[in-house]
């Protein structure tokens, strides 16, 4: 194996926080801008949710384009789209025009982030250690972007804030330009003479591309990782909804709740640095499953902790660390399962699944909380998720056996 190819350039680690922060920056600003325009809570909620709508339907298509025409090239297009659209926000005071702008810009920054994830998977050849380092730096972006956006907003309002967002995208552009393009097998012509030529009709989604991407779930390792992602996304949705409601009901103030959230993010960033070690210590599929089960248990027993801040903090530290370890392992498993030529497709599939659970899970949780009570909903949701882990364990066992049988066989990436 070519070890030089395995080590991603430092510029990609710079692109990590700026690509992940690109999403968080605009996500943080839109509620503030909506409030400044006098929109009500429903309108602001629609604007916030709009950023995921196009990404839900087009993530697979964009991922396939990355495989076909080059990940860095496609990613740069969406980064530039975000840069170009950022200064338009202060010029758009009407709800419907702002909704349209949010739909396009939200998708653009989302695809910029998925492109960075695809690049690290390709250039690191699925190595969990390098992906873990990338995840660590990426979380620095998700931590600092809202803080910086809030500071600029407080001092200058919409214009400086959105212009700062454009500058953020410019830095991301520089980092990506200093990162080499991944060697995309699918982007070359059949005779190997060069890359596929882009045509206008390539902008339109193809049913065959979607079918091919969805069929990746037939690979046991991909199926397990997709299920784990859904579980992980569900625990995150619990934390951002009924968890906050519960903490408010037991008398915790916003600053204390924010501290618990920040602690989990910090612990998650540290945990991502241990992903490479976790893969070497045991089977990555079993690591994902066991870490997910522990994470579910930790969020489910929240009412048992009695509102004691030290215990809540400890729970957040452990759960954040576990999820930090699990995420790079998931990316590594998927990258190794499909090879470098389909990284965009599998990232698009993963993004689609995450968007879908983000839309479906919160209303479901709200219904459970309304019917059984907020405290009781933790136990109900936890029990349901643990029950779903039973067939997931069987699928994991099958995937481990499949991986063992094919261990000596070369992958398409070799």
Beta strands, then each sheet from edge to edge (+ up, - down):
end
